[in-house]
Amino acid sequence: MLNKVVLSMAMLRMISGSLELIAAVIMLRLNQIDKALIVNSGLALVGPVILISTTTIGLVGIADKISFTRMLWILLGVSCIFFGIIKK
């Protein structure tokens, strides 16, 4: 039997991947650079939301199995990823 937490994380990633493929098809069908950039910009919003969601689900799933210090290290690592992405 599949773990519910793992299944939830995998489903979010499948949805994310499906959105990426759908966006690629839309870009090809539009066949215009400016419209393709608009579609791509929409995907830029989806990626971080999926990352935060899957990480949160995973952390909640293992919260009772790891120490508070390790949880802080994981959160610090995710924060560094976002700081690197957002910081110009």
C-alpha distance (Angstrom), angle and dihedral (degrees) to the residues before:
residue distance angle dihedral
M1 . . .
L2 3.80 . .
N3 3.76 121.2 .
K4 3.83 109.3 -111.0
V5 3.80 92.7 -135.9
V6 3.80 93.0 51.6
L7 3.79 90.7 45.1
S8 3.82 90.9 51.8
M9 3.81 92.0 49.2
A10 3.80 92.0 47.4
M11 3.80 92.6 48.1
L12 3.80 91.5 52.6
R13 3.81 89.5 51.1
M14 3.81 90.8 48.5
I15 3.79 90.2 51.5
S16 3.79 89.9 48.3
G17 3.79 92.2 49.4
S18 3.79 91.1 47.7
L19 3.80 90.5 52.0
E20 3.82 89.3 51.2
L21 3.81 91.6 52.4
I22 3.80 92.8 45.4
A23 3.81 90.1 50.0
A24 3.80 90.7 50.8
V25 3.81 90.9 52.7
I26 3.80 90.8 47.5
M27 3.81 90.3 51.2
L28 3.80 90.7 51.1
R29 3.79 92.4 47.8
L30 3.81 93.3 47.7
N31 3.82 90.6 48.4
Q32 3.82 92.0 -168.8
I33 3.79 124.9 114.5
D34 3.80 96.4 -142.2
K35 3.81 93.6 50.5
A36 3.80 91.7 43.9
L37 3.80 88.7 54.5
I38 3.79 90.1 53.0
V39 3.81 90.7 52.0
N40 3.81 90.0 46.8
S41 3.80 90.8 50.8
G42 3.78 89.6 55.5
L43 3.78 89.1 54.7
A44 3.79 89.8 52.6
L45 3.80 87.2 66.3
V46 3.79 95.0 47.9
G47 3.82 97.2 52.7
P48 3.80 98.6 62.5
V49 3.80 92.0 42.7
I50 3.81 90.7 54.5
L51 3.83 91.0 45.8
I52 3.80 92.4 51.5
S53 3.80 92.4 44.2
T54 3.80 96.6 49.5
T55 3.81 92.0 43.6
T56 3.80 91.4 49.6
I57 3.80 92.6 48.9
G58 3.79 90.4 48.4
L59 3.80 93.6 48.0
V60 3.78 92.3 48.5
G61 3.80 88.5 49.5
I62 3.81 93.6 54.5
A63 3.80 99.2 31.1
D64 3.79 92.6 107.8
K65 3.83 92.7 47.8
I66 3.81 102.5 52.4
S67 3.76 133.2 56.1
F68 3.77 123.7 -102.4
T69 3.83 89.8 -113.3
R70 3.80 92.4 56.7
M71 3.80 89.9 47.5
L72 3.81 89.0 54.9
W73 3.82 90.8 50.0
I74 3.81 90.6 52.3
L75 3.79 91.9 48.5
L76 3.80 90.0 47.1
G77 3.81 89.9 52.3
V78 3.80 92.8 50.9
S79 3.80 89.4 46.9
C80 3.81 90.0 52.9
I81 3.80 90.1 52.6
F82 3.79 91.1 53.7
F83 3.79 92.8 43.1
G84 3.80 88.8 53.7
I85 3.77 92.5 48.7
I86 3.79 97.4 44.5
K87 3.81 100.1 36.8
K88 3.81 111.8 90.8
